[in-house]
Amino acid sequence: MHFFSLSVAALLLSTASATPHHKRATTLIPKTVFDSTASFEQYFTYNYPWGGTTHNGGARMDKAHVSISPPGTLTLTAQPAKNQPPATHAGKQIPINYLSGAVGAKQHFTVPTGGGLLFSASVLATTTKGTWPAFWLTAVSGWPPEVDMAEWKGSGKISFNTFNTSSSAQTKDVAYPDPGAFHTVKCQLRDNGGGVVQVKYWLDGTEVTTHYGRDYVGKELYL
């Protein structure tokens, strides 16, 4: 039985110069990335991008819970599971009660000096209690940076979060209407000077909030 599904219809990443008269953009992941398994596997790996099958939740990831539905939809599902060995995170054991799916981009992403990154996706995500779909960036080396471009923590809301430390995070939770429909999320990270990155979030074309991440410029990020 599927416990939740998270579907992404399009994912576009681009970099752009901050100089008004010399704007340029490079598509890093095309909108056609989920049109076929071959296209998907060109840009993404299965499980978490650092190679793990567990993180800090009660699910173990595997390839069987990832599927591509042409044209353009990636679906991640979860189902109850028994007799799974526990995961270990931050020195603590976490019981595994579900099998699920996760994917990570093969490429690492870096906000360049004077430039930025733009991420967008069309997403269908459940807000059912006990589920935790997420579309996020996290540091390749050390932590933070972390940018939760969209996160659903089973509360009926969608969360947008930017971490400076574990105890210093900027968060914005807003109502998430009609979880059974696709919604568009967009996040722009741009060099704001002094190593600080300005992070803007949109939901369905409406700007939701602006955060600032310290020492984010030049840091490699997993997606």
C-alpha positions in Angstrom: 0.0 0.0 0.0 1.4 3.4 -0.9 1.6 5.7 2.1 2.4 8.9 0.2 3.5 10.0 -3.2 5.6 13.0 -4.3 5.5 13.8 -8.0 7.7 16.4 -9.7 6.7 17.4 -13.2 9.5 19.8 -14.1 12.8 20.9 -12.6 14.8 23.7 -14.0 18.1 25.1 -12.6 19.9 28.1 -14.0 22.7 30.4 -13.2 22.7 34.1 -14.0 25.1 37.0 -13.8 24.1 39.7 -11.3 25.3 42.4 -13.7 22.2 44.0 -15.2 23.7 44.5 -18.7 25.4 41.1 -18.9 22.7 38.7 -18.0 23.2 35.1 -19.0 21.6 31.9 -17.9 22.7 28.3 -18.2 20.2 25.4 -17.9 21.7 22.8 -15.6 18.8 20.4 -15.5 16.3 20.5 -18.3 12.5 20.4 -18.0 12.6 17.1 -19.9 14.6 15.4 -17.2 11.7 13.2 -16.1 10.5 12.3 -19.7 12.2 8.9 -19.5 14.3 6.7 -17.2 17.3 7.2 -19.4 17.0 11.0 -19.1 16.4 10.8 -15.4 19.5 8.6 -14.8 21.7 11.1 -16.8 21.1 13.7 -14.1 20.0 11.9 -11.0 21.0 9.1 -8.7 18.7 6.9 -6.6 18.6 7.4 -2.8 20.3 10.3 -1.1 22.9 12.2 -3.1 25.7 11.4 -0.6 25.0 7.7 -1.3 22.9 6.8 1.8 19.6 5.0 2.1 18.5 6.6 5.4 18.7 10.1 6.9 16.9 11.4 9.9 13.4 10.0 9.4 11.8 6.6 9.8 12.0 5.4 6.2 14.6 3.5 4.2 15.0 4.5 0.6 15.3 2.2 -2.4 15.1 2.2 -6.2 11.8 0.2 -6.2 9.9 3.2 -4.8 11.0 5.5 -7.6 9.2 5.6 -10.9 9.1 7.7 -14.1 5.8 8.4 -15.9 6.4 9.9 -19.3 6.0 12.7 -20.1 7.6 14.5 -17.2 6.6 13.0 -13.8 8.8 11.5 -11.2 6.9 9.7 -8.4 8.2 8.7 -5.0 6.1 6.4 -2.9 6.2 4.9 0.6 4.8 1.8 2.2 4.8 0.3 5.7 7.6 -2.1 6.4 8.5 -4.5 9.2 11.7 -6.1 10.5 14.0 -3.4 9.1 17.3 -2.8 10.9 17.4 0.7 12.5 19.1 3.7 11.0 21.8 5.7 12.9 21.7 9.5 12.7 23.7 11.9 14.9 24.6 9.0 17.2 21.0 7.9 17.7 19.2 4.9 16.4 16.0 5.5 14.5 13.4 2.7 13.9 12.6 2.1 10.3 8.9 1.7 9.7 8.6 2.5 6.0 10.3 1.9 2.7 10.3 4.9 0.4 12.1 6.6 -2.4 14.6 9.5 -2.7 16.6 10.9 -5.5 19.6 13.2 -5.6 21.2 15.2 -8.4 24.5 14.0 -9.7 25.7 17.6 -10.0 26.7 19.8 -7.1 25.4 23.3 -7.1 27.2 26.5 -6.0 26.1 30.1 -5.8 28.9 31.9 -7.6 30.2 35.3 -6.6 28.0 37.9 -8.3 25.5 35.2 -9.5 22.9 32.9 -8.4 20.8 29.8 -8.9 17.1 29.4 -9.7 15.2 26.1 -8.9 11.6 25.4 -9.9 9.4 22.4 -9.8 5.8 21.4 -10.2 5.0 19.2 -7.2 2.2 17.1 -5.9 2.9 16.4 -2.2 0.8 15.0 0.6 0.4 16.8 4.0 -0.8 13.6 5.7 0.4 13.3 9.3 3.5 11.1 9.5 4.8 11.9 6.0 7.7 14.2 5.2 8.2 15.0 1.5 10.9 17.5 0.8 12.6 19.4 -2.1 15.8 20.7 -0.6 19.5 21.7 -0.8 22.1 20.8 1.8 25.9 21.2 2.1 28.3 18.7 0.5 30.9 19.5 3.1 29.9 20.3 6.7 26.6 21.9 7.6 24.9 24.4 7.0 24.1 25.6 4.3 20.7 24.1 4.0 17.8 25.5 2.1 14.4 23.7 2.3 12.9 25.0 -0.9 9.7 23.1 0.0 9.0 20.8 2.9 5.7 19.1 4.0 5.9 17.8 7.6 2.4 16.3 7.9 0.9 19.5 9.4 -1.3 20.5 6.5 1.2 23.3 5.7 4.2 23.9 3.5 7.4 25.1 5.0 10.3 27.2 3.6 13.5 27.1 5.7 17.0 28.6 5.5 19.6 27.4 8.1 22.5 29.5 9.4 23.1 27.1 12.4 21.0 24.4 14.0 19.6 27.0 16.4 19.4 29.9 13.9 17.0 29.2 11.2 14.6 31.4 9.2 11.3 29.6 8.6 8.0 30.4 7.0 5.0 28.0 7.2 1.9 28.7 5.1 -1.3 26.9 4.3 -1.1 24.4 1.5 -4.3 24.3 -0.4 -5.5 21.2 -2.3 -2.7 18.7 -1.7 -4.2 16.5 -4.3 -3.3 18.9 -7.1 0.1 20.0 -8.5 1.6 23.2 -7.2 4.6 25.2 -8.5 7.4 26.0 -6.1 10.4 28.2 -7.0 13.5 29.2 -5.1 16.2 31.8 -6.1 19.5 31.9 -4.4 21.6 35.0 -5.2 24.9 36.5 -4.0 24.0 39.4 -1.7 27.6 40.4 -0.9 29.9 39.5 2.0 29.3 35.8 1.4 25.6 36.1 2.2 23.0 34.6 -0.1 19.6 36.1 -0.5 17.0 33.3 -0.7 13.6 34.0 -2.2 10.7 31.5 -2.2 7.5 31.4 -4.3 4.4 29.2 -4.2 2.1 29.1 -7.3 3.7 32.3 -8.6 3.3 34.3 -5.4 6.4 35.4 -3.5 6.1 34.0 0.0 9.3 35.1 1.9 12.9 36.2 1.7 15.7 34.7 3.8 19.4 35.3 4.1 22.1 32.6 4.5 25.5 33.4 5.9 28.7 32.1 4.3 26.7 30.4 1.5 28.5 31.8 -1.5 30.9 29.3 -3.1 29.7 26.4 -1.0 28.8 23.2 -2.8 25.2 21.9 -2.3 23.5 18.6 -2.8 20.0 18.6 -4.4 
